Amino acid sequence: MFSLINIAIFFLWLVSAIIDYADFCYLWQLKEYRWDRFRDFTSTYQGKTYWLKYRLLWRSIIAIGVAFWPINDALTVKYFLILLFVVDLGYNVWKLAKRKLLHPKPTAKAVLIIILSILIEGSIFVLTRDWNIFLILLIIRFFVLSGMVILLGKPTTLLKKRLIKKAKEKINRQTNLTVIGITGSYGKSTVKRFLAHILSSQFRVIVTPGNINTEIGVAQFILKNEFQTGDILIVEMGAYREGEIKMISDMVKPQIGILTAINEQHLSLFGNIRTTQRTKYELLRSLPASGLAITNSDNFYCREFLPELPCAVATFGAEADFQPTCLIKEIKASRHNLSFTLSLANQDWPFELPIIGEHQVFNLAPCLLVAQHLGLSLETIRKSFSSLSSPIMIRHYGRCEIIDDSYNSNPNGFKAALDILSKFPSEKKRIVITRGMLELGEQSEEIHQQIGGEISFMADELVIISPDNSPALQRGQVEKYRLNTICIYSPEKLVTYLRGLRDTEAVILLENRLPSLAMQEILTNG
């Protein structure tokens, strides 16, 4: 009888351990196994309530109660364990049915962390053979897995350095490859996409995919791909701390560098705007004397140190006082297209493109400067511009139009998206759905209040889906505009709210990421 009980406990424990450690590893992977990002997460409402989850709080309370109950009979403790694991199983089945069961991407590192955590927990019990210790192990699972993250930190760093070294050697062998680096607080992915499209008309272009922009991500991309048939490699470069863009630049040796803009994005990780500036400037400072640095002359932090660079410099901007190489003029944006004029060497070049958002001009201008530097005629560039597709999608959801800006969010991007919202007819109900912006540090309160004021002017209704920035967004609203504000923190309730809008003549701005349940509702019922 005892052996059957032990077998039942083993299998129930194994299922529980796999699911728990997968959930904890999901969070760490989401934060890229970085303590600075995890620490910032714990300062948010979502991070604080994370500790109230069943497997962290309520199950721990039950386990402590059983562990310290004055019971000396091992069989009774085993029955308690079976009951606890059955409750665990029921909870996880419910989570699975609700599509709330989280797990990391099955990378080698994630799988190793989960396996080691399970082995550590199992080994401790086997060595002690104490059923009360078994209960304690349930309580400290998060810390066991976090310990594995720390333990694998040094080997991961060594592996990362080895991969970066191999990637650097591989790129150095590609003597005919021109490398273009792109960094900035925002706009990197859009500039990368535009630039790849434009240069593809004349060159064989290779580009880092999606949001691959870290040193290890870029290194892995290089090692998995061949470059003998390529002419241009475009590399997006992201960072959360000083030195990370320099590491990527040292690896790929860019000849052309684009710095899109610098703002408060990720300020909670960088600490201050000057650290952000130094970090972004690592790309421009890495360029050779024969290289070309391109940046936004309207942005003080972008233009400040340009005289210190040894390479050629080209700038773009709408402020003529800063004498940009490419002056942006006469921007006119509608909800269908965008027209503007780019002035180079005192010659005006008008454009009209089927994309939305006047801010996109600042993503197109650096592309023109690169293309011109590489020998493309302005007529060829114009032709490539005309076939570009809009980065911000307009979706349909019942009778609603959806402005999908849910990829990410930063102060400038949020304001640009609100400007797009304002282009829609005032007869339509204008709705903004947002969780606010993340990692803005000490500036978060002030920035969200400013955004709250702009929303109250542009929209009829604001739906806030995270409590972190809700007070600041509401404090910034201008009362006379009578903005209706709703707080919906449950994904299920958000889906119910969306379904109630399907028969409404409305335009909805999705700003920053939505819960997957809500996004799925929009995508499957468009």
C-alpha positions as CSV (number, residue, x, y, z in Angstrom):
1,M,0.0,0.0,0.0
2,F,2.8,2.4,0.9
3,S,4.5,1.8,-2.4
4,L,1.3,2.8,-4.3
5,I,1.0,5.9,-2.2
6,N,4.7,6.8,-2.9
7,I,4.2,6.2,-6.7
8,A,1.1,8.4,-6.7
9,I,3.0,11.2,-4.8
10,F,5.9,10.9,-7.2
11,F,3.8,11.4,-10.3
12,L,1.7,14.2,-8.8
13,W,4.8,15.9,-7.6
14,L,6.5,15.6,-11.0
15,V,3.6,17.2,-12.8
16,S,3.4,20.0,-10.2
17,A,7.1,20.6,-10.3
18,I,7.3,20.8,-14.1
19,I,4.4,23.3,-14.3
20,D,5.6,25.4,-11.4
21,Y,9.2,25.7,-12.7
22,A,8.0,26.3,-16.2
23,D,5.9,29.2,-14.9
24,F,8.8,30.7,-13.0
25,C,11.2,30.2,-15.9
26,Y,8.7,32.0,-18.2
27,L,9.0,35.1,-16.1
28,W,12.8,35.0,-16.0
29,Q,13.0,34.4,-19.7
30,L,10.6,37.3,-20.3
31,K,13.1,39.5,-18.4
32,E,16.0,37.9,-20.3
33,Y,17.3,36.4,-17.1
34,R,18.4,39.9,-16.1
35,W,18.3,41.0,-12.5
36,D,17.9,44.7,-13.5
37,R,14.8,44.0,-15.5
38,F,13.4,41.6,-12.9
39,R,14.0,44.2,-10.2
40,D,12.1,46.8,-12.3
41,F,9.3,44.3,-12.7
42,T,8.9,43.9,-9.0
43,S,8.4,47.6,-8.6
44,T,5.2,47.5,-10.7
45,Y,1.7,46.6,-9.6
46,Q,1.9,43.5,-11.7
47,G,5.2,42.5,-10.1
48,K,3.9,43.1,-6.6
49,T,0.8,41.1,-7.1
50,Y,2.9,38.3,-8.7
51,W,3.7,37.1,-5.2
52,L,0.0,36.7,-4.4
53,K,-0.3,33.9,-7.0
54,Y,-1.7,30.5,-5.7
55,R,1.6,28.7,-6.2
56,L,3.6,31.4,-4.3
57,L,1.3,32.5,-1.5
58,W,-1.8,30.3,-0.9
59,R,-0.2,26.9,-1.5
60,S,2.7,28.0,0.7
61,I,0.3,28.9,3.5
62,I,-1.3,25.4,3.2
63,A,2.1,23.7,3.1
64,I,3.4,25.6,6.2
65,G,0.3,24.7,8.0
66,V,0.7,21.0,7.2
67,A,4.5,21.0,7.9
68,F,4.1,22.5,11.4
69,W,1.0,20.6,12.3
70,P,1.8,18.4,15.3
71,I,1.6,15.1,13.3
72,N,4.2,12.5,13.7
73,D,2.6,9.9,11.5
74,A,4.3,9.8,8.0
75,L,1.3,8.2,6.4
76,T,-1.0,11.0,7.4
77,V,1.5,13.5,6.0
78,K,1.5,11.6,2.7
79,Y,-2.3,11.7,2.5
80,F,-2.0,15.5,3.0
81,L,0.5,15.7,0.2
82,I,-1.7,13.7,-2.1
83,L,-4.6,16.0,-1.3
84,L,-2.4,19.1,-1.8
85,F,-1.1,17.8,-5.2
86,V,-4.6,16.9,-6.4
87,V,-5.7,20.5,-5.6
88,D,-2.6,21.6,-7.5
89,L,-3.5,19.5,-10.4
90,G,-7.1,20.8,-10.4
91,Y,-5.8,24.4,-10.3
92,N,-3.4,23.7,-13.2
93,V,-6.1,22.1,-15.3
94,W,-8.3,25.2,-14.7
95,K,-5.4,27.4,-15.8
96,L,-4.9,25.3,-18.9
97,A,-8.6,25.5,-19.8
98,K,-8.4,29.3,-19.4
99,R,-5.2,29.4,-21.5
100,K,-3.4,30.9,-18.6
101,L,-0.8,28.2,-18.1
102,L,2.5,29.9,-18.8
103,H,5.7,28.3,-20.1
104,P,9.0,29.6,-21.6
105,K,10.1,29.2,-25.1
106,P,11.9,25.7,-25.1
107,T,15.4,27.0,-25.5
108,A,18.3,24.9,-24.2
109,K,18.9,27.3,-21.3
110,A,15.2,27.3,-20.2
111,V,15.0,23.5,-20.4
112,L,18.3,23.1,-18.5
113,I,17.1,25.5,-15.7
114,I,13.8,23.6,-15.3
115,I,15.5,20.2,-15.3
116,L,18.2,21.3,-12.8
117,S,15.5,22.8,-10.5
118,I,13.5,19.6,-10.5
119,L,16.6,17.5,-9.8
120,I,17.7,19.8,-7.0
121,E,14.3,19.6,-5.3
122,G,14.1,15.8,-5.8
123,S,17.7,15.3,-4.6
124,I,17.1,17.2,-1.4
125,F,14.2,15.1,-0.5
126,V,16.0,11.8,-1.3
127,L,18.9,12.9,0.9
128,T,16.8,14.0,3.8
129,R,13.9,11.5,3.4
130,D,11.9,14.0,5.5
131,W,8.3,14.5,4.4
132,N,8.1,17.9,6.1
133,I,11.2,19.0,4.2
134,F,9.2,18.0,1.1
135,L,6.5,20.5,2.0
136,I,9.1,23.2,2.6
137,L,10.5,22.6,-0.9
138,L,7.1,23.4,-2.4
139,I,7.3,26.8,-0.7
140,I,10.8,27.7,-2.0
141,R,10.5,26.6,-5.6
142,F,10.7,30.1,-7.0
143,F,14.0,30.6,-5.1
144,V,15.3,27.2,-6.2
145,L,14.8,28.2,-9.9
146,S,16.2,31.7,-9.3
147,G,19.2,30.1,-7.8
148,M,19.6,28.1,-11.0
149,V,19.4,31.3,-13.0
150,I,22.3,32.7,-10.9
151,L,24.3,29.5,-11.1
152,L,24.1,29.4,-14.8
153,G,24.9,33.1,-15.1
154,K,28.7,32.6,-15.3
155,P,28.7,29.7,-17.8
156,T,26.1,31.6,-19.9
157,T,28.4,34.6,-19.9
158,L,31.4,32.5,-21.0
159,L,29.3,30.9,-23.7
160,K,28.0,34.2,-24.8
161,K,31.6,35.6,-25.2
162,R,32.6,32.5,-27.2
163,L,29.6,32.9,-29.5
164,I,30.3,36.6,-30.0
165,K,34.0,35.9,-30.7
166,K,33.0,33.3,-33.4
167,A,30.4,35.7,-34.9
168,K,33.0,38.5,-35.0
169,E,35.5,36.2,-36.8
170,K,32.8,35.2,-39.3
171,I,31.8,38.8,-40.1
172,N,35.5,39.8,-40.4
173,R,35.8,37.2,-43.2
174,Q,33.0,38.9,-45.2
175,T,35.2,41.6,-46.9
176,N,32.5,42.6,-49.4
177,L,29.7,43.1,-46.8
178,T,28.6,46.6,-45.8
179,V,27.2,46.6,-42.3
180,I,24.6,49.1,-41.2
181,G,23.8,49.5,-37.5
182,I,20.6,51.0,-36.2
183,T,19.9,52.1,-32.6
184,G,17.8,54.6,-30.7
185,S,15.1,54.8,-28.0
186,Y,12.4,54.1,-30.6
187,G,11.9,53.6,-34.3
188,K,14.7,51.1,-34.8
189,S,12.5,48.2,-36.1
190,T,10.6,50.5,-38.5
191,V,13.8,52.1,-39.9
192,K,15.3,48.6,-40.3
193,R,12.2,47.5,-42.2
194,F,12.0,50.5,-44.4
195,L,15.7,50.5,-45.2
196,A,15.8,46.8,-46.1
197,H,13.0,47.4,-48.5
198,I,14.6,50.4,-50.2
199,L,18.1,48.9,-50.5
200,S,16.7,45.6,-51.8
201,S,16.0,47.4,-55.1
202,Q,19.7,47.5,-55.8
203,F,21.5,45.2,-53.3
204,R,21.3,41.8,-51.8
205,V,20.2,42.7,-48.3
206,I,20.4,40.5,-45.1
207,V,18.6,41.9,-42.0
208,T,18.3,40.7,-38.4
209,P,14.7,39.5,-38.0
210,G,12.0,40.7,-35.7
211,N,13.2,42.0,-32.4
212,I,16.6,40.3,-32.5
213,N,18.7,43.2,-31.2
214,T,20.8,41.9,-28.3
215,E,24.5,40.9,-28.5
216,I,23.7,37.2,-28.1
217,G,20.7,37.4,-30.4
218,V,22.8,39.0,-33.1
219,A,25.7,36.6,-32.6
220,Q,23.3,33.6,-33.0
221,F,21.8,35.1,-36.1
222,I,25.2,35.5,-37.7
223,L,26.4,32.0,-36.8
224,K,23.2,30.5,-38.3
225,N,23.3,32.4,-41.6
226,E,25.6,32.7,-44.6
227,F,26.7,36.0,-46.0
228,Q,28.8,35.2,-49.1
229,T,25.9,36.2,-51.3
230,G,25.0,39.3,-49.4
231,D,26.0,42.9,-50.1
232,I,24.4,44.6,-47.1
233,L,23.8,43.5,-43.5
234,I,21.4,45.6,-41.4
235,V,21.7,45.1,-37.7
236,E,19.3,46.4,-35.1
237,M,21.0,47.2,-31.8
238,G,19.2,47.4,-28.5
239,A,20.5,47.8,-25.0
240,Y,19.4,48.1,-21.3
241,R,22.8,49.1,-19.9
242,E,26.0,50.9,-20.9
243,G,28.4,48.9,-23.0
244,E,25.9,46.6,-24.7
245,I,25.7,48.4,-28.0
246,K,29.5,48.7,-28.0
247,M,29.7,44.9,-27.7
248,I,27.4,44.5,-30.8
249,S,29.3,47.2,-32.7
250,D,32.7,45.5,-31.9
251,M,31.3,42.3,-33.2
252,V,29.8,43.4,-36.5
253,K,32.0,46.4,-37.3
254,P,29.4,48.7,-38.9
255,Q,30.4,51.2,-41.6
256,I,27.2,53.1,-41.4
257,G,25.3,53.9,-38.1
258,I,21.8,55.3,-37.6
259,L,20.7,56.9,-34.3
260,T,17.0,57.4,-34.6
261,A,16.2,59.4,-31.5
262,I,16.8,59.4,-27.7
263,N,14.1,59.7,-25.1
264,E,13.0,58.4,-21.7
265,Q,12.4,54.8,-22.9
266,H,13.9,52.2,-20.5
267,L,14.9,55.1,-18.2
268,S,14.3,52.9,-15.1
269,L,17.1,50.6,-16.4
270,F,19.5,53.2,-17.6
271,G,19.1,55.4,-14.6
272,N,19.2,58.8,-16.4
273,I,19.0,60.2,-19.9
274,R,22.7,60.9,-20.0
275,T,23.4,57.2,-19.6
276,T,20.9,56.4,-22.3
277,Q,22.7,59.0,-24.5
278,R,26.2,57.5,-23.9
279,T,24.9,54.0,-24.6
280,K,23.2,54.9,-27.9
281,Y,26.3,56.9,-28.9
282,E,28.4,53.8,-28.7
283,L,27.2,52.9,-32.2
284,L,28.3,56.2,-33.7
285,R,31.6,56.3,-31.8
286,S,32.4,52.8,-33.1
287,L,32.3,53.9,-36.8
288,P,35.6,54.1,-38.7
289,A,36.9,57.4,-40.1
290,S,35.6,56.3,-43.5
291,G,32.1,55.6,-42.1
292,L,28.9,57.6,-42.0
293,A,26.9,58.6,-38.9
294,I,23.3,59.5,-39.4
295,T,21.0,61.0,-36.8
296,N,18.1,63.2,-35.9
297,S,19.3,66.9,-35.6
298,D,16.0,67.9,-33.9
299,N,16.9,65.8,-30.9
300,F,19.4,67.5,-28.6
301,Y,20.8,64.3,-27.2
302,C,21.4,63.0,-30.7
303,R,23.2,66.0,-32.1
304,E,25.2,67.1,-29.0
305,F,28.4,65.1,-29.6
306,L,28.4,64.9,-33.4
307,P,31.4,67.2,-33.7
308,E,33.5,64.7,-31.7
309,L,33.0,61.9,-34.3
310,P,35.9,61.2,-36.7
311,C,33.6,60.0,-39.5
312,A,31.3,61.9,-41.9
313,V,27.9,63.0,-40.5
314,A,24.5,63.4,-42.1
315,T,21.5,64.6,-40.3
316,F,17.7,64.8,-40.8
317,G,15.1,66.9,-39.1
318,A,12.3,69.4,-39.4
319,E,14.1,72.3,-37.6
320,A,15.9,74.3,-40.2
321,D,17.9,76.2,-37.5
322,F,20.0,73.0,-36.9
323,Q,20.9,72.8,-40.6
324,P,20.1,69.2,-41.3
325,T,21.5,67.4,-44.3
326,C,17.9,66.4,-45.1
327,L,15.3,69.0,-44.1
328,I,11.8,67.6,-43.6
329,K,9.0,70.0,-44.7
330,E,5.3,70.2,-45.6
331,I,4.2,67.1,-43.7
332,K,0.5,66.3,-44.3
333,A,-1.0,63.1,-42.9
334,S,-4.4,61.6,-43.3
335,R,-5.7,58.2,-42.2
336,H,-4.9,56.8,-45.6
337,N,-1.6,58.4,-46.7
338,L,1.3,60.6,-46.0
339,S,2.8,63.5,-48.0
340,F,5.9,65.4,-47.3
341,T,8.9,67.1,-48.9
342,L,12.5,66.2,-48.3
343,S,15.0,68.9,-49.1
344,L,18.6,67.9,-49.9
345,A,21.3,70.3,-51.2
346,N,18.7,72.9,-51.7
347,Q,16.6,70.6,-53.9
348,D,13.1,69.7,-52.9
349,W,11.8,66.2,-53.4
350,P,8.0,65.8,-52.7
351,F,6.6,62.4,-51.7
352,E,3.2,60.9,-51.3
353,L,3.0,57.4,-49.7
354,P,0.3,55.0,-48.7
355,I,1.4,54.8,-45.1
356,I,-0.1,56.5,-42.0
357,G,1.4,58.6,-39.3
358,E,3.4,61.8,-39.8
359,H,6.1,60.5,-37.5
360,Q,7.0,58.0,-40.2
361,V,8.8,60.7,-42.1
362,F,11.5,60.7,-39.4
363,N,11.9,56.9,-40.1
364,L,12.1,57.5,-43.9
365,A,14.6,60.3,-43.9
366,P,17.6,58.4,-42.6
367,C,16.8,55.6,-45.1
368,L,17.0,58.2,-47.9
369,L,20.4,59.4,-46.6
370,V,21.8,55.8,-46.5
371,A,20.4,55.0,-49.9
372,Q,21.9,58.1,-51.4
373,H,25.2,57.4,-49.7
374,L,25.3,54.0,-51.3
375,G,24.7,55.3,-54.7
376,L,21.0,55.0,-55.3
377,S,19.4,57.7,-57.4
378,L,16.6,59.8,-55.9
379,E,14.3,58.4,-58.6
380,T,15.1,54.9,-57.6
381,I,14.5,55.8,-53.9
382,R,11.2,57.5,-54.8
383,K,10.1,54.3,-56.6
384,S,11.0,52.2,-53.5
385,F,9.3,54.6,-51.2
386,S,6.0,54.3,-53.1
387,S,5.8,50.5,-52.6
388,L,6.3,50.7,-48.8
389,S,3.6,49.3,-46.5
390,S,2.5,51.0,-43.4
391,P,4.0,49.7,-40.1
392,I,0.9,50.6,-38.1
393,M,-2.0,48.3,-39.2
394,I,-5.6,49.4,-39.5
395,R,-7.7,46.3,-38.6
396,H,-11.4,45.8,-38.7
397,Y,-13.4,44.4,-35.8
398,G,-17.1,44.3,-36.6
399,R,-18.0,47.9,-37.4
400,C,-15.0,49.1,-35.5
401,E,-11.7,50.2,-37.0
402,I,-8.6,49.2,-35.0
403,I,-5.3,51.2,-35.0
404,D,-2.9,48.4,-34.0
405,D,0.1,50.0,-32.3
406,S,0.3,47.2,-29.8
407,Y,3.9,46.1,-30.6
408,N,5.5,48.5,-28.0
409,S,5.0,51.9,-26.6
410,N,7.2,55.0,-25.8
411,P,6.2,58.6,-25.2
412,N,6.9,59.8,-28.8
413,G,5.2,56.8,-30.3
414,F,2.1,57.1,-28.1
415,K,1.7,60.8,-29.1
416,A,2.2,59.9,-32.8
417,A,-0.5,57.2,-32.5
418,L,-2.9,59.7,-30.9
419,D,-2.3,62.0,-33.8
420,I,-3.4,59.1,-36.2
421,L,-6.5,58.7,-34.0
422,S,-7.3,62.3,-34.5
423,K,-7.4,61.9,-38.3
424,F,-10.6,59.7,-38.1
425,P,-14.0,61.4,-38.4
426,S,-15.3,62.9,-35.1
427,E,-18.6,61.1,-35.7
428,K,-16.9,57.9,-34.8
429,K,-16.4,57.1,-31.1
430,R,-12.7,57.4,-30.4
431,I,-11.4,54.9,-27.8
432,V,-7.9,54.3,-26.5
433,I,-7.0,51.0,-24.8
434,T,-3.6,51.0,-23.1
435,R,-1.6,49.7,-20.1
436,G,0.6,52.8,-20.3
437,M,4.3,52.7,-20.9
438,L,6.9,50.7,-19.0
439,E,10.4,51.3,-17.7
440,L,10.2,55.1,-17.6
441,G,11.7,55.4,-14.1
442,E,11.3,58.6,-12.2
443,Q,9.8,60.3,-15.3
444,S,6.9,57.9,-15.5
445,E,4.4,59.9,-13.4
446,E,5.0,63.2,-15.3
447,I,5.0,61.5,-18.8
448,H,1.8,59.6,-18.1
449,Q,0.1,62.7,-16.8
450,Q,1.0,64.5,-20.1
451,I,-0.3,61.6,-22.1
452,G,-3.5,61.6,-20.1
453,G,-4.0,65.2,-21.0
454,E,-3.5,64.5,-24.7
455,I,-5.9,61.5,-24.6
456,S,-8.6,63.6,-23.0
457,F,-8.3,66.0,-25.9
458,M,-8.1,63.4,-28.7
459,A,-10.5,60.6,-27.5
460,D,-13.9,60.0,-26.1
461,E,-13.1,57.0,-24.0
462,L,-10.0,55.6,-22.3
463,V,-9.7,52.0,-21.2
464,I,-6.8,51.4,-18.8
465,I,-5.8,47.7,-18.6
466,S,-3.1,47.9,-15.9
467,P,-3.3,49.6,-12.5
468,D,0.4,50.7,-12.6
469,N,-0.1,53.9,-14.6
470,S,-3.8,54.3,-14.0
471,P,-3.6,57.1,-11.4
472,A,-1.2,59.2,-13.4
473,L,-3.2,58.8,-16.6
474,Q,-6.3,59.9,-14.8
475,R,-4.7,62.8,-13.0
476,G,-3.5,64.3,-16.3
477,Q,-6.9,64.4,-17.9
478,V,-8.4,67.8,-18.6
479,E,-11.9,67.8,-17.0
480,K,-13.6,70.0,-19.6
481,Y,-13.1,67.4,-22.3
482,R,-15.2,64.9,-20.3
483,L,-13.2,61.9,-21.2
484,N,-14.9,58.7,-20.0
485,T,-12.3,56.5,-18.3
486,I,-12.8,52.8,-17.6
487,C,-10.4,50.5,-15.7
488,I,-10.5,46.9,-16.8
489,Y,-7.7,44.8,-15.4
490,S,-9.2,41.3,-16.2
491,P,-8.5,39.9,-19.7
492,E,-11.9,38.2,-19.7
493,K,-13.7,41.4,-18.8
494,L,-11.7,43.2,-21.5
495,V,-12.9,40.6,-24.1
496,T,-16.5,41.2,-22.9
497,Y,-15.9,45.0,-23.3
498,L,-14.6,44.5,-26.8
499,R,-17.5,42.3,-27.9
500,G,-19.8,45.0,-26.7
501,L,-18.2,47.4,-29.2
502,R,-18.5,45.2,-32.3
503,D,-21.7,46.9,-33.5
504,T,-20.5,50.4,-32.7
505,E,-19.1,52.9,-35.2
506,A,-15.8,53.4,-33.4
507,V,-12.1,53.7,-33.9
508,I,-10.0,52.0,-31.3
509,L,-6.3,52.7,-30.7
510,L,-4.5,49.8,-29.1
511,E,-1.4,51.3,-27.5
512,N,1.2,48.9,-26.1
513,R,0.6,45.1,-25.6
514,L,-2.8,43.7,-24.9
515,P,-3.5,40.4,-23.1
516,S,-3.3,37.5,-25.5
517,L,-6.9,36.7,-24.9
518,A,-8.1,40.1,-26.0
519,M,-5.7,40.2,-29.0
520,Q,-7.0,36.8,-30.1
521,E,-10.6,38.1,-29.9
522,I,-9.7,40.9,-32.3
523,L,-7.7,38.8,-34.7
524,T,-10.2,36.0,-35.0
525,N,-13.2,38.2,-35.4
526,G,-11.9,40.9,-37.7
